[in-house]
Amino acid sequence: MRGRHRSISTGVGIAITLLFLWLALKDVAWNDIRVAFVQADYRWVVPAALLVAADYWFRAIRWGHILPEGSIPARRLFPILIVGFAANNVIPARVGELWRIWGLSRHEGVSKSVGLATLVVERLFDGLTLVFLLALFSALVPSNGRAEAMKYGFAALFGTVLVGVVLLVMFGAHVERLASKVIRPLPAGWQARLLDIVRRFTEGVARVPPPKASYGGAGLLLGGVAE
């Protein structure tokens, strides 16, 4: 039975991949691609590939530091991360992030709530890094109103997320009680499911180590800019 389910899931995965590949490539101007390949300077391929590999390896190291201390080395997180980012390039809505949560739970025994919490913290660091770089760029180079609006918009967004994460860590029980009051008009079944999600996520965030314990330096704290 398990082998049959695996075959079905593999077939469905291949079918979905082929569908989205077709959607991505159906309007491609193949002659333009041929010309681009002919004119490309291939001397940069190897350095670019090495830099990309180093970037993903660095992300795996950072992910290991965000996870509860002593959990998983980067060499085991790297393939999970690579498959997740590969899925993001083929399937819309960043479904690869869900794979990372599932893969971390299946292969390393980390609860899905902790996995989700680490991804939220990871994206939070990416967002704050992006805000820092935008602020630095606007301070050095004159920018238009659209760039300023983007900078302040990102700052407000990720600042709000940061405050929310801090509140979850410090006042998790109070947040759960507030959530129970907010969703009270919903049906009882929905209330139970939503509260369970809030409770599990709160527990996951609380288990993520604080930055001082997790990061040996500012470089790991900043991580890579969100893709």
Buried (B, 14 or more C-beta within 10 A) or exposed (E): EEEEEEEEEEEEEEEBEEEBEEEEEEEEEEEEEEEEEEEEEEEEEEEEEEEEEEEBBBBBBBBBBBBBEEBBEBEBBBEBBBBBBEBBEBBEEBBBBBBBBBBBBEEBEBBBBBBBBBBBBBBBBBBBBBBEEBBEEBEEEEBEEEBEEBBBEBBEEBBEBBEBBEBBBEEBEEBBEEBEEEBEEEEEEEBEEBBEEBBBBBBBBBBBBEBEEBBEEEEBBBBBEBE
